[in-house]
Protein backbone atom coordinates (compact mmCIF):
# COMPACT_ATOMS: atom_id res chain seq x y z
CA UNK A 1 0.00 0.00 0.00
CA UNK A 2 1.15 3.54 -0.80
CA UNK A 3 2.23 5.80 2.09
CA UNK A 4 0.74 8.96 0.53
CA UNK A 5 -2.90 9.68 1.40
CA UNK A 6 -3.62 11.03 -2.06
CA UNK A 7 -1.91 8.25 -4.01
CA UNK A 8 -3.42 5.62 -1.74
CA UNK A 9 -6.86 7.14 -2.27
CA UNK A 10 -6.49 6.62 -6.01
CA UNK A 11 -5.22 3.07 -5.44
CA UNK A 12 -8.21 2.24 -3.24
CA UNK A 13 -10.63 3.85 -5.69
CA UNK A 14 -9.59 1.28 -8.30
CA UNK A 15 -10.67 -1.70 -6.16
CA UNK A 16 -13.61 -3.41 -7.85
CA UNK A 17 -15.30 -5.01 -4.86
CA UNK A 18 -17.17 -2.38 -2.82
CA UNK A 19 -16.88 -4.62 0.25
CA UNK A 20 -13.09 -4.89 -0.10
CA UNK A 21 -12.84 -1.18 -0.89
CA UNK A 22 -14.74 -0.14 2.24
CA UNK A 23 -12.66 -2.45 4.42
CA UNK A 24 -9.40 -1.20 2.89
CA UNK A 25 -10.42 2.45 3.36
CA UNK A 26 -11.07 1.89 7.05
CA UNK A 27 -7.91 -0.17 7.53
CA UNK A 28 -5.32 1.64 5.43
CA UNK A 29 -6.45 5.23 4.81
CA UNK A 30 -5.32 6.87 8.05
CA UNK A 31 -4.19 10.39 9.07
CA UNK A 32 -0.64 9.22 9.85
CA UNK A 33 0.16 8.90 6.13
CA UNK A 34 1.95 11.58 4.09
CA UNK A 35 -0.44 14.01 2.42
CA UNK A 36 1.67 15.22 -0.55
CA UNK A 37 -0.76 18.05 -1.31
CA UNK A 38 1.29 19.57 -4.14
CA UNK A 39 1.66 16.37 -6.17
CA UNK A 40 -0.10 16.30 -9.54
CA UNK A 41 -1.39 12.76 -9.87
CA UNK A 42 -2.34 11.53 -13.31
CA UNK A 43 -5.63 9.82 -14.02
CA UNK A 44 -5.44 6.10 -14.68
CA UNK A 45 -7.92 3.77 -16.43
CA UNK A 46 -10.62 2.08 -14.41
CA UNK A 47 -11.85 4.92 -12.18
CA UNK A 48 -13.91 4.12 -10.27
CA UNK A 49 -13.32 0.42 -9.71
CA UNK A 50 -16.65 -1.40 -9.71
CA UNK A 51 -18.02 -4.91 -9.54
CA UNK A 52 -20.42 -6.15 -12.21
CA UNK A 53 -23.27 -6.02 -9.71
CA UNK A 54 -25.44 -4.10 -9.18
CA UNK A 55 -26.41 -3.51 -12.81
CA UNK A 56 -26.65 0.23 -13.48
CA UNK A 57 -29.81 1.43 -15.25
CA UNK A 58 -31.61 4.69 -15.93
CA UNK A 59 -33.57 5.87 -12.86
CA UNK A 60 -36.83 5.43 -14.80
CA UNK A 61 -36.14 1.68 -14.98
CA UNK A 62 -36.00 1.24 -11.21
CA UNK A 63 -39.08 -0.43 -9.75
CA UNK A 64 -40.98 1.07 -6.84
CA UNK A 65 -41.69 -1.63 -4.27
CA UNK A 66 -43.91 -1.44 -1.19
CA UNK A 67 -41.69 -1.14 1.89
CA UNK A 68 -44.10 -3.37 3.81
CA UNK A 69 -42.87 -6.43 1.92
CA UNK A 70 -39.52 -8.08 2.66
CA UNK A 71 -38.36 -7.45 -0.91
CA UNK A 72 -39.54 -3.85 -0.78
CA UNK A 73 -37.71 -3.14 2.45
CA UNK A 74 -34.60 -4.83 1.07
CA UNK A 75 -34.85 -2.72 -2.10
CA UNK A 76 -34.97 0.47 -0.01
CA UNK A 77 -31.97 -0.59 2.10
CA UNK A 78 -30.15 -1.61 -1.09
CA UNK A 79 -30.68 1.86 -2.58
CA UNK A 80 -29.17 3.42 0.55
CA UNK A 81 -26.25 0.97 0.44
CA UNK A 82 -25.62 1.95 -3.18
CA UNK A 83 -25.55 5.63 -2.24
CA UNK A 84 -22.91 4.92 0.39
CA UNK A 85 -20.82 2.83 -2.03
CA UNK A 86 -20.84 5.83 -4.37
CA UNK A 87 -20.05 8.18 -1.50
CA UNK A 88 -16.89 6.21 -0.74
CA UNK A 89 -15.82 6.61 -4.37
CA UNK A 90 -16.62 10.34 -4.35
CA UNK A 91 -14.56 11.01 -1.24
CA UNK A 92 -11.59 9.03 -2.55
CA UNK A 93 -11.80 10.82 -5.89
CA UNK A 94 -11.73 14.32 -4.41
CA UNK A 95 -8.65 13.39 -2.33
CA UNK A 96 -6.45 12.22 -5.19
CA UNK A 97 -7.77 14.35 -8.04
CA UNK A 98 -7.43 17.91 -6.77
CA UNK A 99 -3.93 19.10 -5.81
CA UNK A 100 -2.72 22.29 -4.17
CA UNK A 101 -5.25 22.55 -1.36
CA UNK A 102 -4.37 22.99 2.34
CA UNK A 103 -3.53 19.79 4.21
CA UNK A 104 -6.73 20.16 6.25
CA UNK A 105 -8.72 19.70 3.04
CA UNK A 106 -7.33 16.20 2.49
CA UNK A 107 -7.69 15.23 6.15
CA UNK A 108 -11.32 16.35 6.08
CA UNK A 109 -12.10 14.19 3.05
CA UNK A 110 -10.17 11.30 4.53
CA UNK A 111 -12.56 11.45 7.48
CA UNK A 112 -15.49 11.51 5.06
CA UNK A 113 -14.17 8.48 3.16
CA UNK A 114 -13.75 6.46 6.35
CA UNK A 115 -17.23 7.34 7.63
CA UNK A 116 -18.86 6.60 4.26
CA UNK A 117 -17.11 3.22 4.28
CA UNK A 118 -18.58 2.51 7.72
CA UNK A 119 -22.04 3.52 6.51
CA UNK A 120 -21.72 1.09 3.62
CA UNK A 121 -20.67 -1.70 5.94
CA UNK A 122 -23.54 -1.05 8.36
CA UNK A 123 -26.15 -0.98 5.61
CA UNK A 124 -24.78 -4.00 3.78
CA UNK A 125 -24.76 -6.02 7.02
CA UNK A 126 -28.37 -4.98 7.66
CA UNK A 127 -29.31 -5.90 4.09
CA UNK A 128 -27.75 -9.33 4.69
CA UNK A 129 -29.94 -9.75 7.77
CA UNK A 130 -33.03 -9.12 5.63
CA UNK A 131 -31.85 -11.93 3.33
CA UNK A 132 -30.29 -10.01 0.45
CA UNK A 133 -26.89 -8.61 -0.53
CA UNK A 134 -25.56 -5.54 -2.27
CA UNK A 135 -25.93 -6.15 -5.99
CA UNK A 136 -29.21 -8.04 -5.79
CA UNK A 137 -31.18 -5.06 -7.17
CA UNK A 138 -30.39 -2.68 -10.05
CA UNK A 139 -29.22 0.86 -9.26
CA UNK A 140 -28.57 4.15 -11.06
CA UNK A 141 -25.37 6.15 -11.51
CA UNK A 142 -26.47 9.75 -10.91
CA UNK A 143 -23.93 10.55 -8.21
CA UNK A 144 -20.93 9.44 -10.24
CA UNK A 145 -22.22 11.09 -13.42
CA UNK A 146 -21.95 14.48 -11.71
CA UNK A 147 -18.47 13.56 -10.47
CA UNK A 148 -17.47 12.94 -14.09
CA UNK A 149 -18.91 16.27 -15.21
CA UNK A 150 -17.01 18.20 -12.53
CA UNK A 151 -13.69 16.36 -12.57
CA UNK A 152 -11.90 19.38 -14.02
CA UNK A 153 -13.24 21.97 -11.58
CA UNK A 154 -13.00 21.60 -7.81
CA UNK A 155 -15.35 24.54 -7.17
CA UNK A 156 -18.04 22.88 -9.29
CA UNK A 157 -17.39 19.51 -7.64
CA UNK A 158 -17.89 20.98 -4.16
CA UNK A 159 -20.96 22.94 -5.22
CA UNK A 160 -22.75 20.12 -7.00
CA UNK A 161 -21.78 16.94 -5.18
CA UNK A 162 -21.56 17.48 -1.39
CA UNK A 163 -23.64 20.68 -1.37
CA UNK A 164 -26.31 19.42 -3.80
CA UNK A 165 -26.55 15.67 -4.33
CA UNK A 166 -25.28 14.60 -0.92
CA UNK A 167 -27.25 17.32 0.83
CA UNK A 168 -30.38 15.72 -0.61
CA UNK A 169 -29.71 12.89 1.81
CA UNK A 170 -30.32 15.34 4.66
CA UNK A 171 -33.74 16.10 3.18
CA UNK A 172 -34.67 12.48 2.48
CA UNK A 173 -33.51 10.97 5.77
CA UNK A 174 -36.59 11.73 7.96
CA UNK A 175 -39.07 10.26 5.46
CA UNK A 176 -36.98 7.13 4.89
CA UNK A 177 -36.52 6.63 8.61
CA UNK A 178 -40.28 6.92 9.10
CA UNK A 179 -40.84 4.25 6.45
CA UNK A 180 -38.50 1.85 8.23
CA UNK A 181 -40.05 2.56 11.61
CA UNK A 182 -43.52 2.00 10.13
CA UNK A 183 -42.58 -1.59 9.23
CA UNK A 184 -40.84 -2.26 12.55
CA UNK A 185 -37.27 -1.92 11.27
CA UNK A 186 -35.82 -0.16 14.31
CA UNK A 187 -32.28 -1.28 13.49
CA UNK A 188 -32.47 0.27 10.05
CA UNK A 189 -33.82 3.48 11.57
CA UNK A 190 -30.92 3.57 14.05
CA UNK A 191 -28.43 3.20 11.20
CA UNK A 192 -30.08 6.15 9.45
CA UNK A 193 -29.62 8.23 12.60
CA UNK A 194 -25.88 7.50 12.50
CA UNK A 195 -25.70 8.35 8.82
CA UNK A 196 -27.65 11.61 9.19
CA UNK A 197 -25.37 12.71 12.04
CA UNK A 198 -22.25 12.04 9.96
CA UNK A 199 -23.69 13.41 6.71
CA UNK A 200 -24.39 16.75 8.35
CA UNK A 201 -20.65 16.89 9.00
CA UNK A 202 -19.81 15.83 5.44
CA UNK A 203 -22.02 18.50 3.89
CA UNK A 204 -20.49 21.02 6.32
CA UNK A 205 -17.05 20.08 5.00
CA UNK A 206 -18.30 20.66 1.46
CA UNK A 207 -19.73 24.03 2.48
CA UNK A 208 -16.51 25.08 4.22
CA UNK A 209 -14.25 24.35 1.28
CA UNK A 210 -16.70 25.72 -1.28
CA UNK A 211 -16.71 29.04 0.57
CA UNK A 212 -12.94 28.87 0.98
CA UNK A 213 -12.52 28.70 -2.81
CA UNK A 214 -15.15 31.37 -3.42
CA UNK A 215 -13.28 33.70 -1.05
CA UNK A 216 -9.96 33.00 -2.79
CA UNK A 217 -11.50 33.78 -6.17
CA UNK A 218 -13.55 36.76 -4.96
CA UNK A 219 -16.83 35.08 -5.89
CA UNK A 220 -20.26 35.42 -4.31
CA UNK A 221 -21.15 31.92 -3.02
CA UNK A 222 -24.90 32.23 -3.68
CA UNK A 223 -24.65 33.63 -7.20
CA UNK A 224 -21.81 31.29 -8.10
CA UNK A 225 -23.81 28.28 -6.96
CA UNK A 226 -26.71 29.25 -9.21
CA UNK A 227 -24.36 29.76 -12.17
CA UNK A 228 -22.61 26.41 -11.63
CA UNK A 229 -25.92 24.58 -11.27
CA UNK A 230 -27.02 25.94 -14.64
CA UNK A 231 -23.67 25.38 -16.34
CA UNK A 232 -23.44 21.73 -15.29
CA UNK A 233 -27.10 20.86 -15.74
CA UNK A 234 -27.91 20.17 -12.09
CA UNK A 235 -31.60 19.46 -11.60
CA UNK A 236 -33.64 22.01 -9.69
CA UNK A 237 -34.15 20.85 -6.11
CA UNK A 238 -37.67 20.34 -4.82
CA UNK A 239 -38.87 20.24 -1.21
CA UNK A 240 -39.55 19.30 1.39
CA UNK A 241 -36.17 20.39 2.74
CA UNK A 242 -34.68 19.45 6.09
CA UNK A 243 -33.87 23.04 7.00
CA UNK A 244 -32.72 22.15 10.51
CA UNK A 245 -30.14 19.70 9.18
CA UNK A 246 -29.10 22.07 6.40
CA UNK A 247 -28.50 24.86 8.92
CA UNK A 248 -26.46 22.46 11.05
CA UNK A 249 -24.44 21.63 7.91
CA UNK A 250 -23.56 25.29 7.41
CA UNK A 251 -26.06 26.56 4.84
CA UNK A 252 -26.82 30.20 5.60
CA UNK A 253 -30.18 31.93 5.36
CA UNK A 254 -29.47 33.43 1.94
CA UNK A 255 -28.75 29.97 0.56
CA UNK A 256 -31.85 28.50 2.16
CA UNK A 257 -33.95 31.34 0.74
CA UNK A 258 -32.57 30.61 -2.73
CA UNK A 259 -33.35 26.93 -2.21
CA UNK A 260 -36.95 27.56 -1.18
CA UNK A 261 -37.69 30.26 -3.78
C-alpha positions as CSV (number, residue, x, y, z in Angstrom):
1,X,0.0,0.0,0.0
2,X,1.2,3.5,-0.8
3,X,2.2,5.8,2.1
4,X,0.7,9.0,0.5
5,X,-2.9,9.7,1.4
6,X,-3.6,11.0,-2.1
7,X,-1.9,8.3,-4.0
8,X,-3.4,5.6,-1.7
9,X,-6.9,7.1,-2.3
10,X,-6.5,6.6,-6.0
11,X,-5.2,3.1,-5.4
12,X,-8.2,2.2,-3.2
13,X,-10.6,3.8,-5.7
14,X,-9.6,1.3,-8.3
15,X,-10.7,-1.7,-6.2
16,X,-13.6,-3.4,-7.8
17,X,-15.3,-5.0,-4.9
18,X,-17.2,-2.4,-2.8
19,X,-16.9,-4.6,0.3
20,X,-13.1,-4.9,-0.1
21,X,-12.8,-1.2,-0.9
22,X,-14.7,-0.1,2.2
23,X,-12.7,-2.5,4.4
24,X,-9.4,-1.2,2.9
25,X,-10.4,2.5,3.4
26,X,-11.1,1.9,7.1
27,X,-7.9,-0.2,7.5
28,X,-5.3,1.6,5.4
29,X,-6.4,5.2,4.8
30,X,-5.3,6.9,8.0
31,X,-4.2,10.4,9.1
32,X,-0.6,9.2,9.9
33,X,0.2,8.9,6.1
34,X,2.0,11.6,4.1
35,X,-0.4,14.0,2.4
36,X,1.7,15.2,-0.5
37,X,-0.8,18.1,-1.3
38,X,1.3,19.6,-4.1
39,X,1.7,16.4,-6.2
40,X,-0.1,16.3,-9.5
41,X,-1.4,12.8,-9.9
42,X,-2.3,11.5,-13.3
43,X,-5.6,9.8,-14.0
44,X,-5.4,6.1,-14.7
45,X,-7.9,3.8,-16.4
46,X,-10.6,2.1,-14.4
47,X,-11.8,4.9,-12.2
48,X,-13.9,4.1,-10.3
49,X,-13.3,0.4,-9.7
50,X,-16.7,-1.4,-9.7
51,X,-18.0,-4.9,-9.5
52,X,-20.4,-6.2,-12.2
53,X,-23.3,-6.0,-9.7
54,X,-25.4,-4.1,-9.2
55,X,-26.4,-3.5,-12.8
56,X,-26.7,0.2,-13.5
57,X,-29.8,1.4,-15.2
58,X,-31.6,4.7,-15.9
59,X,-33.6,5.9,-12.9
60,X,-36.8,5.4,-14.8
61,X,-36.1,1.7,-15.0
62,X,-36.0,1.2,-11.2
63,X,-39.1,-0.4,-9.8
64,X,-41.0,1.1,-6.8
65,X,-41.7,-1.6,-4.3
66,X,-43.9,-1.4,-1.2
67,X,-41.7,-1.1,1.9
68,X,-44.1,-3.4,3.8
69,X,-42.9,-6.4,1.9
70,X,-39.5,-8.1,2.7
71,X,-38.4,-7.4,-0.9
72,X,-39.5,-3.9,-0.8
73,X,-37.7,-3.1,2.5
74,X,-34.6,-4.8,1.1
75,X,-34.9,-2.7,-2.1
76,X,-35.0,0.5,0.0
77,X,-32.0,-0.6,2.1
78,X,-30.2,-1.6,-1.1
79,X,-30.7,1.9,-2.6
80,X,-29.2,3.4,0.5
81,X,-26.3,1.0,0.4
82,X,-25.6,2.0,-3.2
83,X,-25.6,5.6,-2.2
84,X,-22.9,4.9,0.4
85,X,-20.8,2.8,-2.0
86,X,-20.8,5.8,-4.4
87,X,-20.1,8.2,-1.5
88,X,-16.9,6.2,-0.7
89,X,-15.8,6.6,-4.4
90,X,-16.6,10.3,-4.3
91,X,-14.6,11.0,-1.2
92,X,-11.6,9.0,-2.5
93,X,-11.8,10.8,-5.9
94,X,-11.7,14.3,-4.4
95,X,-8.7,13.4,-2.3
96,X,-6.5,12.2,-5.2
97,X,-7.8,14.4,-8.0
98,X,-7.4,17.9,-6.8
99,X,-3.9,19.1,-5.8
100,X,-2.7,22.3,-4.2
101,X,-5.2,22.5,-1.4
102,X,-4.4,23.0,2.3
103,X,-3.5,19.8,4.2
104,X,-6.7,20.2,6.3
105,X,-8.7,19.7,3.0
106,X,-7.3,16.2,2.5
107,X,-7.7,15.2,6.1
108,X,-11.3,16.4,6.1
109,X,-12.1,14.2,3.0
110,X,-10.2,11.3,4.5
111,X,-12.6,11.5,7.5
112,X,-15.5,11.5,5.1
113,X,-14.2,8.5,3.2
114,X,-13.8,6.5,6.4
115,X,-17.2,7.3,7.6
116,X,-18.9,6.6,4.3
117,X,-17.1,3.2,4.3
118,X,-18.6,2.5,7.7
119,X,-22.0,3.5,6.5
120,X,-21.7,1.1,3.6
121,X,-20.7,-1.7,5.9
122,X,-23.5,-1.0,8.4
123,X,-26.1,-1.0,5.6
124,X,-24.8,-4.0,3.8
125,X,-24.8,-6.0,7.0
126,X,-28.4,-5.0,7.7
127,X,-29.3,-5.9,4.1
128,X,-27.8,-9.3,4.7
129,X,-29.9,-9.7,7.8
130,X,-33.0,-9.1,5.6
131,X,-31.9,-11.9,3.3
132,X,-30.3,-10.0,0.5
133,X,-26.9,-8.6,-0.5
134,X,-25.6,-5.5,-2.3
135,X,-25.9,-6.1,-6.0
136,X,-29.2,-8.0,-5.8
137,X,-31.2,-5.1,-7.2
138,X,-30.4,-2.7,-10.0
139,X,-29.2,0.9,-9.3
140,X,-28.6,4.1,-11.1
141,X,-25.4,6.2,-11.5
142,X,-26.5,9.8,-10.9
143,X,-23.9,10.6,-8.2
144,X,-20.9,9.4,-10.2
145,X,-22.2,11.1,-13.4
146,X,-22.0,14.5,-11.7
147,X,-18.5,13.6,-10.5
148,X,-17.5,12.9,-14.1
149,X,-18.9,16.3,-15.2
150,X,-17.0,18.2,-12.5
151,X,-13.7,16.4,-12.6
152,X,-11.9,19.4,-14.0
153,X,-13.2,22.0,-11.6
154,X,-13.0,21.6,-7.8
155,X,-15.3,24.5,-7.2
156,X,-18.0,22.9,-9.3
157,X,-17.4,19.5,-7.6
158,X,-17.9,21.0,-4.2
159,X,-21.0,22.9,-5.2
160,X,-22.7,20.1,-7.0
161,X,-21.8,16.9,-5.2
162,X,-21.6,17.5,-1.4
163,X,-23.6,20.7,-1.4
164,X,-26.3,19.4,-3.8
165,X,-26.6,15.7,-4.3
166,X,-25.3,14.6,-0.9
167,X,-27.2,17.3,0.8
168,X,-30.4,15.7,-0.6
169,X,-29.7,12.9,1.8
170,X,-30.3,15.3,4.7
171,X,-33.7,16.1,3.2
172,X,-34.7,12.5,2.5
173,X,-33.5,11.0,5.8
174,X,-36.6,11.7,8.0
175,X,-39.1,10.3,5.5
176,X,-37.0,7.1,4.9
177,X,-36.5,6.6,8.6
178,X,-40.3,6.9,9.1
179,X,-40.8,4.2,6.5
180,X,-38.5,1.9,8.2
181,X,-40.1,2.6,11.6
182,X,-43.5,2.0,10.1
183,X,-42.6,-1.6,9.2
184,X,-40.8,-2.3,12.6
185,X,-37.3,-1.9,11.3
186,X,-35.8,-0.2,14.3
187,X,-32.3,-1.3,13.5
188,X,-32.5,0.3,10.0
189,X,-33.8,3.5,11.6
190,X,-30.9,3.6,14.1
191,X,-28.4,3.2,11.2
192,X,-30.1,6.1,9.5
193,X,-29.6,8.2,12.6
194,X,-25.9,7.5,12.5
195,X,-25.7,8.3,8.8
196,X,-27.6,11.6,9.2
197,X,-25.4,12.7,12.0
198,X,-22.3,12.0,10.0
199,X,-23.7,13.4,6.7
200,X,-24.4,16.8,8.3
201,X,-20.6,16.9,9.0
202,X,-19.8,15.8,5.4
203,X,-22.0,18.5,3.9
204,X,-20.5,21.0,6.3
205,X,-17.1,20.1,5.0
206,X,-18.3,20.7,1.5
207,X,-19.7,24.0,2.5
208,X,-16.5,25.1,4.2
209,X,-14.2,24.3,1.3
210,X,-16.7,25.7,-1.3
211,X,-16.7,29.0,0.6
212,X,-12.9,28.9,1.0
213,X,-12.5,28.7,-2.8
214,X,-15.1,31.4,-3.4
215,X,-13.3,33.7,-1.0
216,X,-10.0,33.0,-2.8
217,X,-11.5,33.8,-6.2
218,X,-13.5,36.8,-5.0
219,X,-16.8,35.1,-5.9
220,X,-20.3,35.4,-4.3
221,X,-21.2,31.9,-3.0
222,X,-24.9,32.2,-3.7
223,X,-24.7,33.6,-7.2
224,X,-21.8,31.3,-8.1
225,X,-23.8,28.3,-7.0
226,X,-26.7,29.3,-9.2
227,X,-24.4,29.8,-12.2
228,X,-22.6,26.4,-11.6
229,X,-25.9,24.6,-11.3
230,X,-27.0,25.9,-14.6
231,X,-23.7,25.4,-16.3
232,X,-23.4,21.7,-15.3
233,X,-27.1,20.9,-15.7
234,X,-27.9,20.2,-12.1
235,X,-31.6,19.5,-11.6
236,X,-33.6,22.0,-9.7
237,X,-34.1,20.9,-6.1
238,X,-37.7,20.3,-4.8
239,X,-38.9,20.2,-1.2
240,X,-39.6,19.3,1.4
241,X,-36.2,20.4,2.7
242,X,-34.7,19.5,6.1
243,X,-33.9,23.0,7.0
244,X,-32.7,22.1,10.5
245,X,-30.1,19.7,9.2
246,X,-29.1,22.1,6.4
247,X,-28.5,24.9,8.9
248,X,-26.5,22.5,11.0
249,X,-24.4,21.6,7.9
250,X,-23.6,25.3,7.4
251,X,-26.1,26.6,4.8
252,X,-26.8,30.2,5.6
253,X,-30.2,31.9,5.4
254,X,-29.5,33.4,1.9
255,X,-28.8,30.0,0.6
256,X,-31.8,28.5,2.2
257,X,-33.9,31.3,0.7
258,X,-32.6,30.6,-2.7
259,X,-33.4,26.9,-2.2
260,X,-37.0,27.6,-1.2
261,X,-37.7,30.3,-3.8
